[in-house]
Amino acid sequence: MIGAADVSRATFYRHFAGTTELVAAAFAVVIPPAPTPPASGSVRARLTELVLSQARLIADVPATTTVLAWLSLGVDLDAGSLDRVRGAEGTEMLTLRERVADQFLRPFDEVLSTPDAVDLLGDVDRTVAMALLIGPLAMGRLSTLPSFDYDAAARAAVDGFIATHSRVG
């Protein structure tokens, strides 16, 4: 990173308040941005498109980057953790795992917290939602099976999630 920044080592390290910020900056370079959910459509359509976008990311990101990102997340992600730490000037000083988790959970929160989604699914536990929607895709990536069908797995994950959580019919 120092070479890419074209600055001295001292200048480079002064820019970051700590190791977490340095590692977060490195991850920001290698981790692609999270997909944005479609602005309109049914809950099923929006969730399917979002999970399909996640499936493409999972399929295309190198395995080592994926594993390092997952390891950085750790445990203990709760809804309030993203709002709890603020810097003196209002700059968020989130830990690496909170930054990564927020980046990839926010699009799901956008879909699952809409009035239509709440009517259909109720108040969804986001940890369970991520396990059911993204877990099969992550498992497919870890399996390294060349014939793993990410699109089929993504669609089945959404269908299963809606079927098991739907409050309608």
Order of alpha helices (4+ residues) and beta strands (2+ residues): alpha-alpha-alpha-alpha-alpha-alpha-alpha-alpha-alpha-alpha
